[in-house]
Amino acid sequence: MLSFANLVLAYLACLPVEAYDIVRRQNALNATYRNPGAPVEDRVSDLLSRMTIEEKTTQLIQGDISNWINTTTNAFNYSGLVWNMDQRAGQFYVGYPMPQSWISAGIRKAQDYIVENTTLGIPALVQTEGIHGLLVENATIFNSPIAHACSWDPELVRAMASVIAKESKALGVNQVFAPLADLARELRFGRVEETYGEDPYLVGEMAYSYVTGVQAANVSATVKHFAGFSAPEQGLNTGPVHGGPRELRTTWLPSFKRAIIDAGAYSIMGAYNSYDGIPTIADHYLMTVILRNEWGYEYWLTSDAGATDRLCCAFRMCRCKPIDSDAVTLYALPAGNDVEMGGGSYNFENIPQLIEDGKLDVQVVDTAVARQLRAKFKMGLFENPYQGAAPNRTKELIHNAEAVELARRLDAESIVLLENRNQTLPLKHDANVAVIGPMADFMNLGDYVVYRSQYNPSNVNPLQGIRNASTGRVTYAKGCERWSTDDSGFPEAIAAAQAADVAVVVVGTWSRDQQELWQGLNATTGEHVDVADLSLVGAMGPLVQAIIETGKPTVVVYSSGKPVTEPWISRSASALVQQFYPGEQGGHALADVLFGDVNPSGKLAVSFPHSVGTLPVYYDYLNSGRGTSPDAGAILPNGTLRFGHQYVLDNPEPLYEFGYGLSYSNFSYSSFRLSQTTASQTDTITASISVTNSSPRDGKEVVQVYVQDVIASVVVPNMQLKGFKKVVVKAGESLDVEIELRVTEWSLWNLKIQEVVEPGEFVVWVGSSSKDLRANATVTVR
């Protein structure tokens, strides 16, 4: 027997469409879902009960501002707006290279239309990218995520995220596609620059800080790419990832759980890959069993752009031409992929027909819609659909002086000093400096920035930064193009170095912005730009060698999106500096470090291999890894071959290990102690260490704590980072540092794939890197 409510709906459905909608709209005026004081679950349930299947479907497909705003001319297409909100109203994308005012006005038109002209007035989520700044023209551009992680400063990352949220809200954007919780475990992969490095704990802390930073301002974060995406076969983008459930849970999921559950992220983006033969966007075990049932996640997950089509056209699980949209939908939606992003065939449009045909349970649709509605209610979008500022206020909110200063500070904190022979650095401000290299007079921004951002007049490249900081003579010679083997510019560069007191040579990798990335232009990093070699490209290596051979002190700067493998430069350069892709203030930040106005404090978030053939080199390899003896070979500088067995002519150890980074200060550690040496599985232990700065200048040190499970029932990592703290230690002084360690985080996944902390001995190490460990103590867990 039909309930009274269903009888009413059945009656209303018999009315003409316009009358039906008018009645439904009138009935919704005082509905529970419109009451901000009602419990969220009551609001979700009430609204869901009022929605037609067509209205539910439109919440599950991404729209696009280009459907009603011409991104080249700003012409407004009213019929396009009506169509979009009839078909794809749940969320829409705005990340195009067009003026801020166009975006803001286009968003307002859309939200106003939804409120005034749709039956139920469900506001939309408004989306763009945000991994190192809002992907909107003239927003503040911060450095790359791999650089953020090298700062080892979660509070700075949170501050950056807060700026991104403020700039987003000023235009009416309420959702950003960031942060990544992926790990840089495969360095050939082009998207290393977008990650927070190789370690689950560090990545989790950085991603947590980003999520809490943006969502404190009521802008939704989108944690991506869920999960196990960034170690594809052969390092090739979107390739299959190999592993089992224990590796998934041990290695790949901790950073996601920290960002999603602990930080309370309102949305998640799925991945393009398969894991252990299952496409992640159709993986019920991943998206439902783990994410929803085990973790209790309440909000929504979207596919990445075009990812749903891959079920047919890449994974060959269904017909591709013409695409079997029914199969795509039935694979992805019931598995837990709630929303289909654009860029593909919009397969979810067939949801109503699948329900009518009895192939899809409407409860599956209701569950997906409820997850997104829950986020919208939590964010207060029904009370304030458009959060944009008045047009005359955007200049004070976007790219203001405070944001630019933060970009400079974060960039400087992220720079890692790798070598510094004979105290070559810091440079004297009055030194005569030859600035050389194709990356010197070039704004080397990473991917996911707006088209032609490298030409923004506010940008500061390395040459400009050095000239601004110097009181001496600064000369410049390009030396070579970054993409060429042509060495005809070498003589000019050599002459510049010979006439200077010191040479600064800037070389590395380069990426492309989001328009150029897909145009087939040359690049050596970025999305779908994967490499077989991590060495310098073309004439850059020979250029560095030519400058070093002048005999002048030579400072080499790697401006890159991933590690560069040139051990001979590490041996031969007077100093070596790593600056992962900078933000708009990168040149100033580099000069701040080179001239000593900022004491370098960055530590590597990713290990550097000796060569690509020694990959992977992450520090937390499983017990039994890295061989049984340090029997490494080498090709010596004079050409002599020194044969080893691990490897014959190379070294399985990293050239620079995770957590490594030099300073202009010298730090020593003493008086290491633990608050207790026996503990229960739920205890929190405090590790204490005294850090002394014996140098004449203040400096920052990153104190790192690693834990080793001595005896385990399964093979576990040889050790794992479980705590860190970045501290300022004044010249000639000591500082007591305390770091809390939660024993519950010392867990493993046992033979039955159960998470447990096994009783036994754990060694707690403290040090300046994953290799430079200064002290240890043993804890017995009962």
C-alpha angles and dihedrals in degrees: 000000000000118000119240091255092053091047090054091049091048090052093048090050089061092060122092111278096252093047090045091054093045091053092046091049093050091048090052096055094090097023123141092248090063093054109096090197095059120097112270093239091053090051092049093048093047095049093044090054090056097050126099118224088253091055091048091050094052089058090059100056125071118240129202135224089225088073090074106013120058102226092209102043104017090234111162118230108196094184089053090054091050091048094047094050091047092052110021109019104137097083138344138202124237105171099127130130096254133118118287092239091058092052094046094048092045091052092048091050089052097047092044091051091050092051097042104032110030124081099239101022098225107178120229131238109238114214144197138142122279114169095127103004137337110301092233128109114275095004116138112281114213126190123274125286093247085059093047089057091052088062089064084206113124092179092060090050090050090050090051091050090051090055091048089052093048091051091046094052092048088068098036095259109143104173131051126192097234161144116040116218091184119122128234095232095134112051096189088066110105097225099063087113091064094056132082092234140268105308124087094212097049092042090049093052093048093046091046090053092049094050094047090045097055097036093051084070091048096254114131119241119212113211111210153234104007106225154353092338108134105068101064123173110278088001089277117149115258091007122143118281119217123216145098136246094276093053090045091054098037100045114014107035106049094075091048093049090051092051098039107036105022093041095038099232113197095214145018133205120217126223138250098231138085119235117207088345097309120108105236093227089059097038109121091181092056101038101033112019096042106022100039107019100036102028096032096227110180104187137069142288127206130196118243119254111300092349096127092060089059090072087073104022103040107019093036094220091137141008115299106190104071092014118239097233093177091058092046093052094045092050097047110031101051090044090062105269096132104181134035115221120213126256094084141056099303090236094174090071087085094063095106092051092047090054092047089051091050094242096114128044112232088220089068089056093045091052092052094046092047091055092057094042089051090058092047092052092046089052093050093237094144089060095042112019095167114044097172123132125240111276092248090059101051094087092059092047102041124059094351126164094265092054093048091050091050090051090054093047095048091048093052092047089053098055114106123210106214102173134011114172120189089357091286087164137092096051121220112252091232095050118122104243130195109205110202139173142063093271094053101080093031133090100233101195118166128236124292096055125120120273113283092003088142088073097055108131091226092062119110117204125195095267092050092047093051093047091050093050098042128089090184132071116296119194127182135210122169094207096192144353116267092235100043142076091213109127098182090113094058098092092057091048093047091050091050091051093047091053094049136074092232138005125223110198116193116198137144142104131322138210135193135241121253095271097045095040092077097040097083094251119151119272137145100212138027139079109337090001104114128167140213093202132041095201125110114281126242119331097350095094094048089046091056090048092050092053094046089051091060086075093233117129104271125202112194118202120197109210100187150130095231140015118300116218109215107127091173089063089052088054097042110034119093088225135359125204129187117210110174112208106315132218126237091290094048095117093054091046092051092049090048088060098038093053094040099246084125120036106224113249104161119127125198116265090191131040121244116227125213088235140348090258091067095059134165101049104159110145099234097068117160119267109277090035125122093037128267103279139030091250098146127159130214146186101234122221091255091054097258115145115228107192122213135160103232086066118351093222103003144047130254091205118089120262087223117014132221110280094023123139137133130227137199084243129069119231129195128187129219144156097037112185142159125222088233137004096203120053145169121238092260099047127115114220124200117220114203128193135169113228118197126197106207094179129094094247135066116253146173123241129191108219108205128198122200128185127211121198101216100198122016136171092232134031108279135178113286087241138340136212108249104165144006141172132194111217139177113235115190121226113282093002138109128225129198109224124197124195124183118224121196111212090208087070090062090075130129135197106250132210090284092049091252121143110237141153102229118217114248143074126331124184115217113206127191126194152120096275140357088275102032096069113167106184143002144192134189126241122196112211114205 
